[in-house]
């Protein structure tokens, strides 16, 4: 299945490899059941009402580090795998960077910046593949940066530093490409972020994103669906998700041209179903679930909320996963 075919058919995500039928994730009663299981364990009103700021994002990644290592990717990826063939494979964690590599000119020294670089998985891959270019990565998680800097040793064209993408510590018009994988969702001021990216890009430079958003039809969804979306967002330290259409309008406002906006949501479904299965095991016994919650960092355990619900959100088109390419005019 090619990327532009993904949204055409909900019936093509499995090809026999995914045991759970996608119809389960279209079932309102099933959704109500799982939200009920969440409310048996968590104080859902506290989760829904949480105000997520920069400090809480930092705490989330610090506390969740062990979970990402053990459950997500042993190689340091902290983003969703893209599996266009409908079958989960860890090779899918490399798909985004393979696509980003195609935006780098092989015959010149590209200047590249990654926003929210995490443990350095993406920039390390690119710096190793495109040694004639220079790569910078910024992040606000000291724990992740420590890991990234160790990984970068030996690569002279790669550097990681502490940095907030709302105030990028680089001069104007320096980068050919800026990219991000699932980090700008944490921004509470998209316009400020976009203006900063626009500032540091050269004329004609690209901002490449792989990101989750609320769907354009979000305002017309049911209260249950909106509750699901907020539970997912808050459990992953996102203060408030943004509708993709409004986010793109902001990008145009600050001077970007939208070259590409592909909904590739179904490419992450194999990964999401894997998480769903793992999360169901956590919620199986309420007493044990509460005991684990009492012992372990709550930021870590709240990931099970998103794990349980995300396949419903994608299949019901509450939230989307988009590949976006913006160009500075």
Secondary structure, 3 states (H helix, E strand, C coil): CCHHHHHHCHHHCCCCCCCCCHHHHHCHHHHHHHHHHHHHHCCHHHHHCCCCCHHHHHHHHHHHHHHHHHHHCCCCCCCCCCCCCCCCCHHHHHHHHHHHHCCCCCCCCCEEEEECCCCCHHHHHHHHHCCCCEEEEEECCHHHHHHHHHHHCCCCCEEEEECECCECCCCCCCEEEEEEECCHHHCCCHHHHHHHHHHHEEEEEEEEEEEEEECCCHHHCCHHHHHHHHHHHHHCCCCCCCEHHHHHHHHHHCCEEEEEEEECHHHCHHHHHHHHHHHHHHCCCHHHHHHHHHHCCHHHHCHHHHHHHHHHHHHCCCEEEEEEEEEEC
